[in-house]
Amino acid sequence: MANKTITVKLVKSVIGCTEKQKANVRGLGLRKIGSSRTLENTPAVRGMVKKIIHLLEFK
């Protein structure tokens, strides 16, 4: 695989989200709106992203 990382950026607030969704946001290393992280493209990370895809932006 050529692209082994994904960059995710938190673009919506976690206010009103469930505790599980908030835990996924923290687990990805995101804190405030606008924060971004470059993560390994693994099945575990993709699963976490899928649960909160409506809060994120990708590159």
C-alpha positions, -999 to +999 in steps of 0.1 A: +000+000+000+013+034-010-008+055+014-004+040+049-017+071+068-049+091+070-053+126+083-085+134+102-097+168+114-125+175+139-149+199+123-180+196+145-185+197+182-190+167+204-216+184+224-247+163+222-228+132+212-230+099+231-202+089+255-190+063+231-187+088+203-168+112+226-145+083+236-138+076+199-129+113+193-105+112+222-091+078+212-082+093+178-063+120+196-086+149+188-094+176+214-108+208+200-127+217+168-100+222+142-075+198+157-061+172+133-040+141+135-022+119+110-029+082+119-020+048+106-045+034+082-054+003+101-088-015+105-091-004+141-086+033+132-110+030+102-136+015+125-133+044+150-135+069+121-166+052+107-184+057+141-179+095+141-176+102+103-202+129+106-179+149+129-147+146+108-130+158+076-104+138+058-072+142+036 
